[in-house]
């Protein structure tokens, strides 16, 4: 859908050190009526689908970094033009940016920051009613009496705090995954269903209390090797999940409720897992009609579980992902700034623009509408392989 908010320049959506960043992604090519895998080198986009038919194939390579540096392919022009086309919202452009992942599973971790733990407990106790949130927030902060961010999940200190809450009758399932030994890892979305930069994201039409969740997303191959990272918006319906954690699927997995991009930045000597551990994400929400603006930050150094621990809890001898997976690492940002009734906190309005950014990964921008009004998801895994076969790209 068209949105009248003015966008930042194209380069603002790319890593600040673009000349040193090795970026891979996916585009839709109108001339072949299908997707292509691309690499960005020195600001130029190359189609390397003939050598890596899917992103999952590319990330499986033992030599993924040298291969991405050297792979030959058709030039699709400057990356700035690709970004500008994505932000324009036009569907008839010759090359359109997609989410960078394809057949990988899309997993997400919840309650990995102390602040998000508090907000999940509030949702649960409010029963999905935003009017109760402010009062509960004050009460819980008084009752907890501890800095949850200083407690290591699964530690003796965490177990002691757990017993204190049980004794008060105040234990929560969110406390269990927030400070207990096991992380919350759930299926965020289906392979091929994520949207990318410039696309509309969807809210279930029944939701009245919702928010974006800015996150770093790891790209992990079938051997549980983290090969790169990107940005994601784990669109969240606070009222739906607040009614019952068993409604997590309804709260999290809807049409266009998962945004990933703009590109996956591959790990190399300049960008590593430590870069992820130290990343600082910025979130900006801008209203299309009400001049609303909200700025927030999510600092990865405050995460309660190390990213590699989250990978290990997701994939191992207990669970395999033969096509690899994308893993949302969670967020510390739960917007509580009032928008409307005092004490009701934040919720989206249609047309909102959500911008998620960090210096080494660029900026992911999407506009918010209803999941039954945005573009339907019709191109799945069968369509992908049918298209690749027609193009003679499968062995």
TACORBEL-V907075 format. One record per run of one state. SS is the DSSP state (H for helix, E for strand, L for the rest). FROM is the first residue (numbers start at 1). TO is the last residue. If there is no record, write none. Layout:
BEGIN
ss=(SS	SS)
from=(FROM	FROM)
to=(TO	TO)
END
This chain:
BEGIN
ss=(L	H	L	H	L	E	L	E	L	E	L	H	L	H	L	E	H	L	E	L	E	L	H	L	H	L	H	L	H	L	H	L	E	L	E	L	E	L	E	L	E	L	E	L	E	H	L	H	L	E	L	H	L	E	L	E	H	L	H	L	E	L	E	L	E	L	E	L	E	L	H	L)
from=(1	10	14	18	21	23	30	34	42	44	48	55	61	64	71	74	79	89	95	98	105	111	114	127	130	145	148	151	156	169	173	180	184	190	195	196	200	204	210	212	214	221	226	235	236	238	244	245	253	258	267	273	278	280	287	293	300	303	307	315	316	317	319	320	325	329	353	359	362	371	381	391)
to=(9	13	17	20	22	29	33	41	43	47	54	60	63	70	73	78	88	94	97	104	110	113	126	129	144	147	150	155	168	172	179	183	189	194	195	199	203	209	211	213	220	225	234	235	237	243	244	252	257	266	272	277	279	286	292	299	302	306	314	315	316	318	319	324	328	352	358	361	370	380	390	395)
END
